Amino acid sequence: GVPILHAVEAANDPVREADCGLSVMPEDAAAISEGLIKLAALGVRERKHKGANGKRFVEERHIISRLAERFLAAV
């Protein structure tokens, strides 16, 4: 339920997809530092909004019962 700083090189970007934080280049100390400063500068309302987006994203897509439903529907 809190905003996320995503510094991972991957084919997908769930943080950007869920609008639940910031994504920055991995292994880039300046980008990570800047991202943390940007997150810290967000207002309380925006932090709560991004945190809620992330929580909802995980509950809708990654809770084991949802994953099981999707698996059973696929097979």
ZADO-1210 file (C-alpha; in nm, 4 decimals, padded with zeros to 6 digits):
<atoms>
<atom x="00.0000" y="00.0000" z="00.0000" code="GLY" pos="1"/>
<atom x="00.2945" y="00.2379" z="-00.0504" code="VAL" pos="2"/>
<atom x="00.4547" y="00.3813" z="-00.3665" code="PRO" pos="3"/>
<atom x="00.7334" y="00.1729" z="-00.5187" code="ILE" pos="4"/>
<atom x="01.0659" y="00.2697" z="-00.6721" code="LEU" pos="5"/>
<atom x="01.1254" y="00.0133" z="-00.9465" code="HIS" pos="6"/>
<atom x="01.4860" y="-00.0139" z="-01.0656" code="ALA" pos="7"/>
<atom x="01.4773" y="-00.3441" z="-01.2513" code="VAL" pos="8"/>
<atom x="01.5599" y="-00.4319" z="-01.6099" code="GLU" pos="9"/>
<atom x="01.2790" y="-00.6560" z="-01.7320" code="ALA" pos="10"/>
<atom x="01.0516" y="-00.7069" z="-02.0301" code="ALA" pos="11"/>
<atom x="00.7569" y="-00.5825" z="-01.8274" code="ASN" pos="12"/>
<atom x="00.7145" y="-00.2940" z="-01.5845" code="ASP" pos="13"/>
<atom x="00.4322" y="-00.3649" z="-01.3393" code="PRO" pos="14"/>
<atom x="00.4981" y="-00.0423" z="-01.1474" code="VAL" pos="15"/>
<atom x="00.4381" y="00.1672" z="-01.4577" code="ARG" pos="16"/>
<atom x="00.1451" y="-00.0527" z="-01.5607" code="GLU" pos="17"/>
<atom x="-00.0212" y="-00.0134" z="-01.2208" code="ALA" pos="18"/>
<atom x="00.0773" y="00.3534" z="-01.1792" code="ASP" pos="19"/>
<atom x="00.1971" y="00.2725" z="-00.8304" code="CYS" pos="20"/>
<atom x="00.5333" y="00.4461" z="-00.8150" code="GLY" pos="21"/>
<atom x="00.8312" y="00.5350" z="-01.0311" code="LEU" pos="22"/>
<atom x="01.0497" y="00.3310" z="-01.2621" code="SER" pos="23"/>
<atom x="01.4134" y="00.4262" z="-01.3094" code="VAL" pos="24"/>
<atom x="01.7160" y="00.2761" z="-01.4793" code="MET" pos="25"/>
<atom x="01.8738" y="-00.0042" z="-01.2765" code="PRO" pos="26"/>
<atom x="02.2286" y="00.0262" z="-01.1453" code="GLU" pos="27"/>
<atom x="02.2134" y="00.4038" z="-01.1883" code="ASP" pos="28"/>
<atom x="02.2732" y="00.5606" z="-00.8491" code="ALA" pos="29"/>
<atom x="02.1791" y="00.9091" z="-00.9691" code="ALA" pos="30"/>
<atom x="01.8489" y="00.7880" z="-01.1184" code="ALA" pos="31"/>
<atom x="01.7656" y="00.5904" z="-00.8055" code="ILE" pos="32"/>
<atom x="01.8480" y="00.8870" z="-00.5825" code="SER" pos="33"/>
<atom x="01.6403" y="01.1189" z="-00.8007" code="GLU" pos="34"/>
<atom x="01.3516" y="00.8709" z="-00.7947" code="GLY" pos="35"/>
<atom x="01.3581" y="00.8550" z="-00.4163" code="LEU" pos="36"/>
<atom x="01.3575" y="01.2345" z="-00.3962" code="ILE" pos="37"/>
<atom x="01.0588" y="01.2504" z="-00.6346" code="LYS" pos="38"/>
<atom x="00.8668" y="00.9933" z="-00.4303" code="LEU" pos="39"/>
<atom x="00.9450" y="01.1777" z="-00.1069" code="ALA" pos="40"/>
<atom x="00.8193" y="01.5016" z="-00.2636" code="ALA" pos="41"/>
<atom x="00.4786" y="01.3575" z="-00.3494" code="LEU" pos="42"/>
<atom x="00.1933" y="01.4846" z="-00.1401" code="GLY" pos="43"/>
<atom x="00.0234" y="01.2537" z="00.1061" code="VAL" pos="44"/>
<atom x="-00.2801" y="01.2189" z="-00.1196" code="ARG" pos="45"/>
<atom x="-00.0712" y="01.1186" z="-00.4235" code="GLU" pos="46"/>
<atom x="00.1356" y="00.8713" z="-00.2194" code="ARG" pos="47"/>
<atom x="-00.1820" y="00.7090" z="-00.0885" code="LYS" pos="48"/>
<atom x="-00.3271" y="00.6973" z="-00.4398" code="HIS" pos="49"/>
<atom x="-00.0182" y="00.5280" z="-00.5860" code="LYS" pos="50"/>
<atom x="-00.0014" y="00.2878" z="-00.2905" code="GLY" pos="51"/>
<atom x="-00.3662" y="00.1940" z="-00.3375" code="ALA" pos="52"/>
<atom x="-00.3063" y="00.1401" z="-00.7106" code="ASN" pos="53"/>
<atom x="-00.0263" y="-00.1039" z="-00.6332" code="GLY" pos="54"/>
<atom x="-00.2255" y="-00.2930" z="-00.3741" code="LYS" pos="55"/>
<atom x="-00.5222" y="-00.3235" z="-00.6093" code="ARG" pos="56"/>
<atom x="-00.2943" y="-00.4397" z="-00.8942" code="PHE" pos="57"/>
<atom x="-00.1496" y="-00.7194" z="-00.6794" code="VAL" pos="58"/>
<atom x="-00.4876" y="-00.8245" z="-00.5421" code="GLU" pos="59"/>
<atom x="-00.6379" y="-00.8415" z="-00.8913" code="GLU" pos="60"/>
<atom x="-00.3498" y="-01.0230" z="-01.0590" code="ARG" pos="61"/>
<atom x="-00.1201" y="-01.1980" z="-00.8143" code="HIS" pos="62"/>
<atom x="-00.3214" y="-01.3348" z="-00.5229" code="ILE" pos="63"/>
<atom x="-00.2976" y="-01.7157" z="-00.5374" code="ILE" pos="64"/>
<atom x="-00.6731" y="-01.7637" z="-00.5717" code="SER" pos="65"/>
<atom x="-00.6799" y="-01.5312" z="-00.8764" code="ARG" pos="66"/>
<atom x="-00.3800" y="-01.7062" z="-01.0285" code="LEU" pos="67"/>
<atom x="-00.5482" y="-02.0429" z="-00.9748" code="ALA" pos="68"/>
<atom x="-00.8677" y="-01.9187" z="-01.1414" code="GLU" pos="69"/>
<atom x="-00.6719" y="-01.7957" z="-01.4432" code="ARG" pos="70"/>
<atom x="-00.4770" y="-02.1213" z="-01.4617" code="PHE" pos="71"/>
<atom x="-00.7936" y="-02.3339" z="-01.4491" code="LEU" pos="72"/>
<atom x="-00.9609" y="-02.1195" z="-01.7118" code="ALA" pos="73"/>
<atom x="-00.6608" y="-02.1664" z="-01.9404" code="ALA" pos="74"/>
<atom x="-00.6449" y="-02.5468" z="-01.9144" code="VAL" pos="75"/>
</atoms>
